[in-house]
Amino acid sequence: MGLLVALLVIWVALAVIDIVIKGLFWLIVVGAVLFLATAVIGFVKREALGRRRG
């Protein structure tokens, strides 16, 4: 009985760790996409302002 409980506890711990890691992975993906979008928009606006002045 004790072995079964220990295995269940280990399984739950691994499941929680997996959820946390996948959650952090998606957070990194969303952050990277938003970072790239901001960089592209900033670059495009900078180019547009540079052409308007010249």
Secondary structure, DSSP 8 states (H G I E B T S, - for coil): -HHHHHHHHHHHHHHHHHHHHHHHHHHHHHHHHHHHHHHHHHHHHHHHHHHHH-
